[in-house]
Amino acid sequence: MKKFILLFVFLFPVFAYSAPEPTPRALFDLIKKSNSMRYNIGFLENAITPVDYSMRLNTTNFYRVETEDKITINEFQVSDSAKYYYNLAESEYQSKNLDKARFYYLKALKVQPDYYYVQKYVGQTYSFENNIDLAIFWYEKAIQNNSMDYMAHWFLADSYFQKREEKKALSEIIMAKILDRNNKLIDKSLNKILLDKRMDTTTWLFTPQYELKVISDREVTVSIDSDWMIYGMAKAATVYQVPLIDAFGEDTSDFNIPQQGYCLLVMCQGYLNTKKGGKTKDRTHALYSEITLAKLEKAVKKDFLLEFIYFEIILPKHPDFVYTLPTKELEKIQEYLIKVRYDK
């Protein structure tokens, strides 16, 4: 019997809340009026280093069926007879007998026509023979059967790049990156395509520079780097200030998207105020802080705050969350990456 997981997708509008306006002044006014919590502010002694999520990878074992109100995620089941031919094909492939490998891959497909793994590998046999048009044909067939197969998008991107169809190559490699956020091998193809298009290849990770330490039920210490002061204070306030708790709830996880959006908007406004005041010159910024703030500003201006949250905050820690996102949202993240993260 086919094993499946049924997931209902709820998208939280970032701006749909009845909280104080997301500005530094409103935030600090709220904190000043607080009688329930005392905030001590200190500076971080050491920078917080980025977490390595490179071992948190997705697989291509799952596909999904998307309808208007839900997404069903299924684990792909391979029949015994299709698996038999697949194993023969793999043996020939390892021995670099591409014709024989393709023969058995096609046998497997005859038994099980929706076997998208095999369609992708048929494409690879043609890639190694430098028959790029047929490779593209098979990669596209694999994607038609499973649009979540990051490898098919990745291989398709490489094929388009060989044909110098750079726009298509960029679109496909970025989709592959979204579908397997932490895959460093994808980054090699991605950077090659980005460099060719003279886009931004800077490596950075969203790494907030703040720490909260509870002293008592009425006192908390917020240790911060100066770039992250407003974000740290906003995070603390969403935990302890009743108006913000009422607006966003008590969930402090990455998945509380309205709360994340509020904190980022407050920080972004603070960054813009600092820029206007000319206070960013001749300063040493913590690791990734300067580019994070610049990309956040650009995301907010271009209406990609939700996509910033998904790609920069949630997906590195929870790459399989991508399976729950509707196709339209995946395309919006793709647009965010092209117009913000990788745009110079």
Secondary structure, 3 states (H helix, E strand, C coil): CCCEEEECCCCCCCCCCCCCCCCHHHHHHHHHCCCCCEEEEEECCCCCCCCCCCCCCCCCCEEEEECCCCEEEEECCCCHHHHHHHHHHHHHHHCCCHHHHHHHHHHHHHHCCCCHHHHHHHHHHHHHCCCHHHHHHHHHHHHHHCCCCHHHHHHHHHHHHHCCCHHHHHHHHHHHHHHCCCCHHHHHHHHHHHHHCCCCCCCCCCCCCEEEEEEECCEEEEEECHHHHHHHHHHHHHHHCHHHHHHHCCCCCCCCHHHHHHHHHHHHHHHHHHHHCCCCCCCCCCCCHHHHHHHHHHHHHCCCHHHHHHHHHHHHHCHHHHHHCCHHHHHHHHHHHHHHHCCC
